[in-house]
């Protein structure tokens, strides 16, 4: 299992818009990607920081959707809302209490 973490700093007046885009567009598009497991968005309205966590069956699946431009197409939806460039990181999921992640 592999997790991609993307951190965004959003303009104060655009937080609700960013959350709506994530719910209505990013999650449905992610579900269509090979190896997709789950996604969640963490938001801190005070600092205007958002963290997107997406989970993939493998690192190869996560990298493949960067190569097929899925990831870039999602980021473009937020370009006018961002205060700073996004930061992307990837991690192997090595332990989890979540039932969906066990045994992978």
Secondary structure, DSSP 8 states (H G I E B T S, - for coil): -EEEEEEEEB-GGGHHHHHHHIIIIIHHHHHTSTTEEEEEEEEETTTTEEEEEEEES-HHHHHHHHHTTHHHHHHHTTTTTBSS--EEEEEE------GGGTT-
